[in-house]
Amino acid sequence: MADKTGTLWENIHTRASLNHGFASHMAHLFYRDLLGVKSYSLQKKQIFIEFYDTDIESCSGNILLGDEQFYLHWKKGGDLLLYSYTAPPGYQIQIQNNSSLTLQKDDGLLSEANRAE
């Protein structure tokens, strides 16, 4: 099947849907374990962020929330973990710091991240 369709699939023919979630698991891990977005709820308008120690120096990403989006950017600076985000109106953001760094919000990071893109 992989030779015919370029993907892994449980079926023996190419007529089945090839929209399989197997490969999307890595994207979920990147958002959760590197960016820090542990979970979110569109219905409750909640976003849970959890920071851990990683070997990377900075990370940024956005998550689509219906027609809106959540954007998070963080970077290490000495013994600080500097972060900033933009969220749609009405969303509650809960942050837990499980890293060895001191967490500090820095809204200037958003403009810095935008200049880098």
N, C-alpha and C positions, 0 to 999 in steps of 0.2 A: 504493500500500500504506500509506503513512504516513497518508493521510486515513481509511482504513478501520480501522486498528489503533492509530494513535497512535505508531507506531514504524517504523523502517526495517527492511526484511527482503528477502532475496533472492528469495523465492517470489512468485508472482503471485496466490496465494489466501490466505485467512485461516485455513486449517485447519492450517498449520504451527505448530510451537512458536515462541513469541515470546520465548523465553528466550535472547536473543542477547547475547553478550559485548561487542559494539561499545561500548555506553555505559558499561560497567563499567571501561573503561580509565582514565577520568578518576579514579575512586576509587583505583585502583592508584597513579596519579601523585601524588595527594594524600598517601597513606600513605608513599610512598617519598621524594618530593621535599620535602614540607613537614614531615611528622611525623618522618621519618628512618628508618623501618623499611625497610631495603633488601631484606631477604629473611628467610624463616623456614622451618624444616623441622619438621613434626610428628613424622616418623620419628626424626630425629636429636636432637630437642628442642633446637634452636638458633635463636637470633634474632640477626640482624645489624643493628645500628643504625649509620647513617652520617649525621653532621650536616654541613650545608653552610650557607653564608651565604644568608640569605633576607631579604626586606623585612618579614616579619611579626615581631611581638614575642613571641608565645607560641603554643604549639600543644599539643593533647592529643588522644588518641584511643585506642581499644582495638581489638584484633584477636582474633576468636574462634579458639581453638585446640582444636578438638573440643568437648568439654564445658567447657573452661576458657577463660580469656582473659588476654591480655597488655595492660597499660595503660601508656602512656608520656605524660609531661607534661614540657614544657620551656619556659623563658622566658629572655629576655635581661635581664641586670642589669648595666649598665655595660659593662665589658669581659669579663663572664662569660656563659657559656651554662649556666644552671642546669637540671638535669634530674633526674627521678626516674621510677621504674617499679615495677610489680609484675608478677611472672611466676609461672606455675605452678611447683610444685616440680619439680626435676630439669632445668629448662631452663638452658642456657648462654647468657649474653648477651655478645655481643662488640660493642664500641663503637669507632668510628673517628671522630675529629674532623677534618673537612676545612674547618671554619669558621675565621674569623680571631679568634674569641673563645676564651678559656680555658675549658675544660670543667670543671664542678664538680658533683658529685652532691649533691643537697639533698633528703633524704627528707621535709622539711617541705612540699615542693611538693604532694605528694599530698593532704594535708589541706586545703591552700589551694585546690586545684582542685576538691575535693569540695564545699567551701563555696560556690564560685562557681556550681556547677550547680544 
